[in-house]
C-alpha cells in the first residue's frame, strides 16, 4: 500500500464575497496536478499514493478545516468554489473523488472544471428511490431523517465528532479494510483529517452529509468528460450494486470492479488510480 509522505505546501484562496478556501499541494511542484476530493468528514490532510509524478491538490471544502463556512452551500456552489481553485491551477484538471465526495466530483465535472473524473468507492445517491430501497435499515433511517427534519439531521451529523466518525467507519468496514485503516501511518493522517472535518463545530461535515443524502439535482447529460467508476468487489458500504446504476447515469462512464479489493480501494490500489487520473 503506497501512501503519500512528500513535501506539502499549504495555501489559502480568497473567494468572491470574502470567504477563504484552504488548499494544499503534496508532491513535486512540477508534477501533474490532480485534484483530490476526500471522503466523509476529512479535510486536506487526507492524501494518498506517493510514487507517481503527481502533484496532489487537496482542499478543505467550505466549513471544513481552515475554509470559511458557507451556510447556503450546495453541490453547485461547492463546484463554483472549486472552479476558482482550478483556475488558479491553470485550467481543467483530473479529479479523483472518494466516498461521500462523489457528488462534488460529479458537480465539478458538470461545471466543466475536470479534464477527467475518477469516482473511487463513491457513495451512491441514497435519496434515489432505486438505491434507497436496497439500503440497510439504519442508513434508510438517516436518509429519511434528512428528508423529514433536516435541522435535526444537521445537528446529528455535527455532533458525531472525530471519535464517533472513526468508530463508525471501522465498525462497518470489511475485516481486510479495517486492517488497512488501522495501519499506524494511515491512522495518524486520518485522525488529523477528521479534526479538520469537524472544525467549526462540524458545520462543514454536516453540510456535506445533507447534500450527499438529499437528491443530487445534477444535470447528468452535462457531464462530457471521461468518467471512471472504481469499486472493490468486496465493498458493501458505498453502493448496494457496486456503482452499476450510478455508472449507467453518467454519459460514457466506465466501471472497474477490482477483484479481491474492498472499500479501502483508494489505499490498496493508489498507484493504479493515480496513473489512471494522470493519464
LINZISUL-V230771 format. One line per field, one symbol per residue. phi: phi as a letter, one per 30 degrees, with the letter a starting at -180 (. if undefined). Layout:
BEGIN
phi=???
END
This chain:
BEGIN
phi=.dbdbcdcbcbbcdcejjdcccbbcbjddcdddbdccddeibcdddbailcddbcdccbddejchcdddcdcdbdddddddddddddddjkebdbcbchddedddddddediccdabccchdddddddeddedcddeddeddddddddbddddddddddeiedddddddddcdeeddddddceedddddddddddddcdhhidddddeddddccedhccedddbcdbcccbddcdcccadbhiddedddceidbcccceidbddedddbeddddddddi
END
